Amino acid sequence: MPATVLKGHDDLLPARGAALARFASRLTERPWTITAGDGAELAAHGLAPAQVESATAVVAMFNYLTRVADASGIELDYVSPLPAFTPARDRDPAPRPDRAGWPDLGPEFRTLPAFPEISDAWERWRGYVFDSDEPLSRRQRRVLARAAAEECCDRRRADELAAEEPRGGGEVLLDSFARKLSRTPWRMGPADLQALRDASFPEVALLHAVAAVALQNAESRLAMGRACSPG
């Protein structure tokens, strides 16, 4: 089954697996298009609300992990039975809708009520990533999160951060970095981090910048996936 998914042959999966693969793909590529109909389809294949929540959490976390890997240049360095995956780096991202069409989802969708221990750990990590003052300032983190939320079409979070429009060269670079990592992570390369280094951001700050963008992408997808749950 993993090889089938990697090759994009979702139609060869069992019906339930194909429904999950479609959900994961849309929540990753076009999270703003997820609706109650997606939740109803998963329910029709026998998935309970807690299982939909679990699937959403997995997709959200992999959107975090893949952006960390794409931004930092992590390479596969262990033997795997799965076929090698080579992203199509020249492909275009899904077009974003006008802001009026963005989902407006409150804080109740940004946690994992079926998994309180995971939700608690998520909240602690969120506080560290977005509310720390070093090695990036809290404002710089919010500039990054604002750009990522806008690229995810997450209206509630983007509105919360609307005042954090980038000011000055360093913040403009952070904004651009966040937008590229959010919209086209498969195009990230060494030059993207080097541009931040050249702007005098220390090495440890680069890791925090990547984490802030990746976490906002994960949080936005968590909210959009959770909102479709039949429960």
C-alpha positions in Angstrom: 0.0 0.0 0.0 2.7 2.6 0.8 4.3 2.1 -2.7 0.9 2.5 -4.3 0.3 5.8 -2.5 3.8 7.1 -3.4 3.2 6.4 -7.0 -0.1 8.3 -6.9 -2.2 5.2 -7.7 -4.9 5.9 -5.1 -7.5 4.3 -7.3 -5.8 0.9 -6.7 -6.3 1.1 -2.9 -9.2 -0.4 -1.1 -12.1 2.0 -0.9 -11.4 3.1 2.7 -7.7 3.6 2.0 -8.5 5.5 -1.2 -10.8 7.9 0.7 -8.1 8.5 3.3 -5.5 9.1 0.6 -7.8 11.6 -1.1 -8.4 13.4 2.2 -4.7 13.6 2.9 -3.9 14.9 -0.5 -6.5 17.6 -0.4 -5.7 18.6 3.1 -2.1 18.9 2.1 -2.4 20.6 -1.3 -5.7 22.5 -1.0 -6.7 22.6 2.7 -9.2 25.5 2.2 -11.4 23.2 0.0 -12.1 20.7 2.8 -15.8 20.6 3.7 -18.3 18.6 5.7 -18.6 16.5 2.6 -15.1 15.1 3.1 -16.0 14.2 6.7 -19.2 12.5 5.5 -17.3 10.5 2.9 -14.8 9.2 5.6 -17.8 8.4 7.9 -19.4 6.5 5.0 -16.3 4.3 4.9 -16.6 3.5 8.6 -14.3 6.0 10.1 -15.4 7.3 13.5 -14.9 11.0 14.5 -11.8 10.2 16.6 -10.3 8.3 13.6 -10.9 11.3 11.3 -9.3 13.5 14.0 -6.3 11.1 14.1 -6.0 11.1 10.3 -6.1 14.9 10.4 -3.4 15.0 13.0 -1.1 12.7 11.0 -1.5 14.9 7.8 -0.9 18.1 9.8 2.2 16.7 11.4 3.6 15.5 8.1 3.1 18.9 6.7 5.2 20.1 9.6 7.9 17.5 9.1 8.2 17.7 5.3 8.7 21.5 5.5 11.4 21.1 8.1 13.1 18.6 5.8 12.6 20.7 2.6 13.9 23.9 4.3 16.9 22.3 6.0 17.9 20.0 3.2 17.5 16.7 5.2 18.2 13.7 3.0 17.1 10.1 3.3 20.1 8.3 4.9 18.7 4.9 5.7 17.7 1.8 3.8 14.0 1.7 2.9 11.9 -0.9 1.0 9.9 2.0 -0.4 10.7 3.3 -3.9 12.7 6.5 -4.1 10.5 9.5 -4.2 11.5 12.4 -6.4 9.3 15.5 -6.2 8.3 17.3 -9.4 10.1 20.5 -8.6 8.7 22.4 -11.6 5.0 21.8 -10.7 2.9 24.8 -9.8 1.0 25.1 -6.5 -2.8 25.1 -6.3 -4.2 28.6 -6.9 -5.4 30.3 -3.8 -9.0 31.7 -3.6 -9.9 35.3 -2.8 -9.8 36.0 0.9 -13.6 36.0 1.1 -13.5 32.3 0.4 -11.0 31.4 3.1 -12.3 29.2 6.0 -12.9 31.1 9.3 -12.2 28.5 12.0 -11.9 29.2 15.7 -9.7 27.8 18.4 -11.9 24.9 19.1 -10.7 23.3 15.9 -7.0 23.8 16.6 -6.7 21.1 19.3 -7.1 17.3 19.4 -9.9 16.7 22.0 -9.8 12.9 21.3 -6.1 12.8 22.2 -5.7 15.2 25.2 -2.0 14.3 25.9 -1.0 15.0 22.3 -3.1 18.1 22.3 -1.3 19.3 25.5 2.1 18.6 24.0 1.1 20.4 20.8 0.0 23.5 22.8 3.3 23.6 24.8 5.3 23.4 21.6 3.1 26.0 20.0 3.8 28.4 22.9 7.5 27.8 22.6 7.6 28.3 18.8 5.4 31.4 18.6 5.8 33.1 22.0 9.6 32.9 22.6 11.7 36.1 22.4 15.0 34.5 21.3 16.8 33.9 19.0 13.9 35.5 16.9 11.8 38.1 18.4 8.1 37.4 19.1 7.2 39.9 16.3 9.5 38.2 13.8 7.8 34.9 14.6 4.4 36.5 14.0 5.6 37.9 10.7 6.5 34.3 9.7 3.2 32.9 11.0 1.1 35.6 9.3 2.6 34.8 5.9 2.1 31.0 6.4 -1.5 31.5 7.5 -2.2 33.6 4.5 -0.6 31.0 2.2 -2.8 28.3 3.9 -5.9 30.6 3.4 -6.5 30.4 7.2 -8.7 33.5 7.7 -9.0 33.5 11.5 -5.3 33.1 12.1 -4.4 35.6 9.3 -6.8 38.2 10.8 -5.2 37.6 14.2 -1.8 38.5 12.8 -3.0 41.2 10.3 -0.9 43.9 12.1 2.3 42.0 11.6 2.9 43.2 8.1 6.7 43.1 7.5 8.7 46.2 8.1 12.3 46.6 7.0 14.6 44.3 5.0 14.9 41.5 7.6 11.2 41.1 8.0 10.6 41.2 4.3 13.1 38.4 3.9 11.3 36.4 6.6 7.9 37.0 4.9 9.3 35.8 1.6 10.9 32.7 3.1 7.6 31.8 4.9 5.6 32.2 1.7 7.9 30.0 -0.3 8.1 27.3 2.3 4.4 27.3 2.7 3.3 27.5 -0.9 6.1 25.6 -2.8 8.2 23.7 -0.2 9.5 21.4 -3.0 11.4 24.3 -4.5 13.3 25.1 -1.3 17.1 25.0 -1.7 20.3 26.1 0.1 20.0 29.6 -1.2 16.8 30.2 0.8 18.6 29.8 4.1 21.7 31.5 2.8 19.7 34.6 2.1 18.7 34.8 5.8 22.3 34.1 6.9 23.5 37.0 4.6 21.0 39.2 6.4 22.8 38.4 9.7 20.3 35.9 11.1 22.3 33.5 13.3 22.2 29.8 12.5 19.9 28.9 15.4 17.5 31.6 14.3 17.1 29.8 11.0 15.9 26.7 12.8 13.3 28.7 14.7 12.1 30.4 11.5 11.6 27.0 9.8 9.8 25.7 12.9 7.4 28.7 13.0 6.5 28.4 9.3 6.1 24.6 9.5 4.0 24.7 12.7 1.6 27.3 11.3 1.1 25.2 8.2 0.4 22.2 10.5 -2.0 24.2 12.7 -4.0 25.6 9.8 -4.4 22.1 8.3 -5.4 20.7 11.7 -8.2 23.3 12.0 -9.4 22.7 8.4 -9.4 19.0 8.8 -11.0 19.0 12.2 -13.8 21.2 11.0 -15.0 18.6 8.6 -15.3 15.9 11.2 -18.8 14.3 11.3 -18.6 14.4 15.1 
